[in-house]
Amino acid sequence: MPEPRTESRHPEAEGLHLRSADRVLSALLDAQIGALAALHPALPAIEMAAEAAAAALRAGGRMGYAGAGSSGLMALADCLELAGTFGLAPAQTPMMFAGGADALLHMKGAAEDDARLAIADLDASGLQSGDVVLVLAASGRTPYALTIAEQARARGVTVVGFANVPGAPLLEAVDIPVLLDTGPEMVAGSTRMGAATAQKVALNMLSVLVGIRLGHVHDGYMVNLTADNAKLVERAARIVGDVASVPLAVAEAALAATQGAVKTAILVAQGVEPDAARDALTRSEGHLQPLLK
């Protein structure tokens, strides 16, 4: 099997250890910026993946994540943010990480080669026909990721595969392939660098588009956030005040009347009764735009 491009030496890496610190850092930054250029040709695939995921969530299904090592960490970072940012229940976004929680403190390489572990994690995720799973592997040939992709697809799950190597097996095994061709790393094989940066940005874009499609983003505000700390309670009040065009005191009263439900509070702040606001949001499938004054 030929060496994946992520394992090759970057053309700018020769003599890296001999350079001054400022030149090393500048070269590393340029390589990170260059890796992001790989996102442009992937935009249509990312859009397709986001639309599929939004449709699954809208229908009451799930959007799962899966990966090992650095790719798994990028998936986990996006997955964990969805509850606070978009109000998605964790049960709607199961995470499959090679090695489980223990591996987050000390990652063990053997876990990413364990196909049986992948099947057990997929079984525990609850993913089924009609759901979507985002599977990440920089090399596109990690056994854990490949097994989840193949087994999930066999169960009727729509599988999105993110890989950083053209022609990778993962891209051939999924419904929606997303190639992020970031090329060689400045530290050969260290895909926590350019490959992971591109993966994280791709997931950022995908999940925001999902949030928009579900009505959880309005004018750039996270109107379905879960306000579970002081910072987010203050943010929720500012969002209600700005979107409803009311003073902060009115926004805070509306949030109190809706037990912190931001979208409902926006309508209440505009004079709608809480029950009527909830009913209207149900009819609009969670979208504020057609309901605002």
N, C-alpha and C positions, 0 to 999 in steps of 0.2 A: 504494500500500500504506500503510495507516494506521501512524502512529508507534507502536512498541511502548511499553508502559507503563514499561519500564526506561529509556527515553530521556526520559520526561517529568520535569518538575521536582517534587521532593518538596514537599508543602505546608509542611513545617517548614524549608525551605531558604532562603526569602526573607530577605535580610539576613544570611545566615550569615557573610559576610566581615566584618561590622561588629561581631560579638559578641566578648565576651571569650573567652580561650582555654578557661576552664573551662566556659562555656556551649556553645562549639563541641563540645568533647569529650563533654559530656553529651548533646547532641543526636545526635551520631554513635553513641554507645553505645545510646541509646534506639531509633534506627533499626535497629541490628544486632539488638537483642533483638526488635523488631517483626518483622523478617524471619524469625526462627525460628518465629513463629506460623504461617507458611505450611506448616510441616511437618505439623501436625496433620491436615488433610484429605488429605494425601498418604500417610499411614501405610499404608492398605490397598494402594496401588500399590507402595510400597516393600517391603512384605511379599511381594507376588506376585513382584516382581523377585528378591528374595533366595531365595525357594523355587525359582524357575527356575534361578538361578545355582548353587545348591547341588546341584540334581539333575544339572546338566551336569557339574560338577566331580566328583561322586560316580561318575558314569559314565565318568570318564576324559577328559572334555572340557575346554573352556576357558571362562573368563570374561574377556572383553576389555574394554578401556576406550578411549574415543575422545573427542577434543574439541580445540578451538582456543582460544588466548588464555587468559583467566582461567579459563574452564570447563575447558579442557584441563589447566591447572595443578592444579585441584581433583581431576580424575580421576587425574592422575599421582601426586599426593600419596597418595591412597588405594591406588593400584596398587602403589607402591613399598614400602608397609608390609606387604603381605600375606605376603611370604616370612618376614620376621623375626617377625611376630606370630602367624601361623597355619601357618607351615611350608609354604606353597604355593610350588611351584617357579615361577620367573619364566616358564617356557615355558607354564604353565597360565593366565597372566594377561597376555597381550600388551597393549601400550600403543600407541595410535595418536595422535600429537600433531602437529598441523599445523606443518610446518617441521622436524620431527625434533629431534635433540639440539642442533643449532646454534641453533634458535629459543629454547632455554631460556636462553641468555645474551643474546640480542637478538631479541625477538619481532618478526616482520615481518607486518604486517597482510595482505599479499597471499596468504600461505600459506593463510589460512582461506577464501579464495575459489577455491582450486585444486581442482577436481573430479578432475582426473587424478592429482594427488598423493594424494588420498583413496583412489582405487582402487588405486594402487600400494601404499599403506600397508596396505590391507585384504588385498591379495594376500600381502604379506609376513607378515602376522599369523598366517596358517595357520588362521584361523577357518573353520569349515565347519558343515554341517548338524548340529544337536544341541548346538552351542555357544550361548553367550549373549554379547552385547556391550552395554555401558552407554555410551550416547552422550549427551554433555552440550553444550548450547548455551543460554546465558541467553536470547537473543532467540528461539531455536527456529527460526532461518532461516539459520544460517551454512552456506554451500555445502559446506564440508568435512564438517561433521557430518551434514548431510542426505544427501550422497552416500554416506557410509559406512552410514548407517541404511538407505537404499533398497537399496544393493547387497548388504549383508549379509543383509537380509531375503529378497532374491531367491535367495540361496544356501542358505536354510533355517536361518539363524542366528536365534535369538530375540533381538529387538532391544528394549532398554529405552531410552526417551528421556526425558531430564530437561530441562525448559525452564521459564523463569520468566515466561512470557507466555501468558495464556489464548488458545486457538485457534491457537497457533503451528504452522507446517507440520510441525515435527519430531514434535509430539504426534500428528499425523494419519498419520505415516509409519511408526509403530512398532507392535510387538505389545503392549507395556506402557508406556503414557504416564504419566509422573510430573510433574505440574504443581506447581511451587513458586512460587506467585503472590506474590512478594515486593514487587511494585509499584515505584514510582519510587525512585531512589537519591538520597541526600543530595547527591551530586555527579552530576548527571544523566548517565546513560549509563555510569557507572563501575561495571560489574557485578562488579568485583573486591570490592565491598563487600557489600551485603545479599544479592544473588543468589548470590555465591560462598560466603558464609557458610552459607546454606541448603543449597547443593549439597554442601558439605563435610560438614555434619552428616548430611545424607541418606545420603551414601556411608559415613560412619562407621557409621551404624545398619545399613545394608544389609550391609556386610562383616562386622560382628559377628554378625548373624543367620546369615549364611552359615557363619561359623566355628562357631557353636553347632550348626547342622544337620549339619555334618561331624564333630562330636565334638571339635573343636579348642578349644572353650571349656568348662571344667567348673568350676562354682561361681565363675565370674568369673575363673578363672585361664586363661592362654594355654598349654594343656598340649601344644601341638604346635609351640611356638616353635623357632626355629633359633638355638641358643646359639653365636654366632660372635664374641663379644667377652667381656671379663672381666665386664662388668655383667650380660650375659645368662646367663653361666655361673652367677653367684651367684643370679640370679633363678630359674634352672632348679632349683637345689638347694633353694631356699626353697619352690618350688611342689611339688616331690616330697615334701619333708618335711611340708608342710601337708596335702596331699591324702592322702598315705599314713599320716599321723599317726605319723611316725618322727623320731628325732633327725637333725640336720643331717649328722652323720658317716655315718649309714646311707644318707641320701639321696644324698650324694656318691659313696659306694661303688656304689650302684645305677646312678647316671648313668655311672660309669666302666665298669660291666659292660654297659651298653647303648649305648656310644659316644655318649652325650648325648641319646638318644631319651627325651624326658620321659615320655610316656605309658607306654612300656614300663618305664621306670625306676620309675614309681609302683607298678606291679604287682610288679616284682622286689623293691622295698622291702617289700612285704607278703608276701614269701616265695615268689613264683612264679619258676620258672626262666626265663631270658631267652627261649629258644625257645618255651616254652609261652605266655609272655606275648605274644609276637608273634603266635602262632597265634590266641590268644583275641581279640586286637584285630582281626585279620582277620575273624574270625567275627562280631564285634560292629560291623563297619564303622567301626572307629575310636572307638567310644564307650566311655568308661570306666565309666559309671554301673552297668551290669549286671555288671561284673567286680570291683568293689571289695568288700572285706570290710566 
